[in-house]
Amino acid sequence: MKLGRRTVNAVRYVLEDLLSPALRDSPLFLAVMYLVWGRQAPRFIAFRDRLRTMSAEEYAAFYARITPIHGECDLNRPCIERILAEVEGAAILDAGCGRGHLARLIADSDPGRRVVGAQ
């Protein structure tokens, strides 16, 4: 099942910011998640706990299963345009740059700017 960035961020916000860990980890909540997400529910719920121990390959595989790639990266055009309009500074670090598409766009927008992308 592919989910857009907005949906993934909404799920993350609810799970991490709105729910207490006691509720989020309860059997009742897990049952509700199964109704909503089906067999994907345990993977979504466990992702945050597993994040610190996942290899780069495991993380990329998980993210690829849930987030569609729009062209060269997983950002949609309005998101890219907003970032390019608001980026400031002579040196930019794009942490988690994936294939470096956004870092290239930022560098192209100001040839005098130093841009570094780090996966």
N, C-alpha and C positions, 0 to 999 in steps of 0.2 A: 504494500500500500504506500503510495507516494503522497506526502503532505507538503503543502507550501510552507515557506518560511514563517509566515504570519501564524499559521496553525501550530507549527512546532514551537514557536515562541510563546503562544498563548498557553499551550499545555505545560511548558516549562514554568511559566509564571504561576500557574495554578498549583502545580506540584511543589515548587520550591518556595514560593513567597506567600501563598495563601493558606496552605494546609500545614498543620502541625505534623511533625514526624510520626507522632502516635497515631493520628488519623490516617495519614498517607500510607503507613505500613500495616494498617489493620486489615484483617480478613474481609470485613464488610466492604471497605474501599476497593480492595482487590477484586471482589465480586462485581462491583459496579464498573470498574475498569474493563473487566472481561466482557461485560455487556456492550460497552462502547467500542473497545478496540479489538475484541476477539482474542485470538491467540497471541497478538502482538503486545497485549497489556503487560505481562511480566518484563518484557524487554524494555518498554518505556519506563517502567517504575524502577527497574534495577540499573538503568543507564547511569544515573547520577552517582550511585554507590560504586559502580564498576569503573567509572571514568578515570580515576586515579591509577588504576592498575592495567588499563587497556593499552595495548601496543598501538602504534600509529596505524598499523594495518587494520586492527580491529575497530578502531574509532572511525576510520575512513569507510570501512565496510558497513558499519551501523548507519552512519550518516547518509551514505549512498542509497541505502534501502528506504529511508524515510523522506528524503528531500530531493525534489527534482532539480536537475541542473538546467538552468536557462542559458543556453549558448555556452559561453566559456566559463561561467561560474554559477553558483547557486543564488546570486542576487538578481532580482528583477531590475528592469530598466529604470523605473522611478527611484529605486533604492540607490542604484549606481549614480544617477544624476544628482541626487541629494548629497551623497558623499562627496562627489566632485565639486559641488557648489560650496560645500562647507569646509573642505580640507584647508588647513592653514599650516604654515611653517616651512622652513627651508629643508628640514629633514623629517621624513615620515617612515614609521615602521608599520608594516601591514603584518601583524601577528596572526597566524592561522591563514595564510594567504592561499592555501590550496595550490592551484596551478599558476598563480601569480597574475591572473587577468586584471584584477582591480589595481594591483601595484603598477602594472604597465600603464593602465589608463591614468593613474595619478601622476606617474612620471611624464607621460606624454602631455599632460595638461600644463606642465611648467618645466621646460627643459633644464632650468637652473636648480630645480629641487632634487635633493638626494632621497631616493626611495629604496628601502630594503624590505624584501618580503621574506618571512620566516614561517615555515610550516610548523 
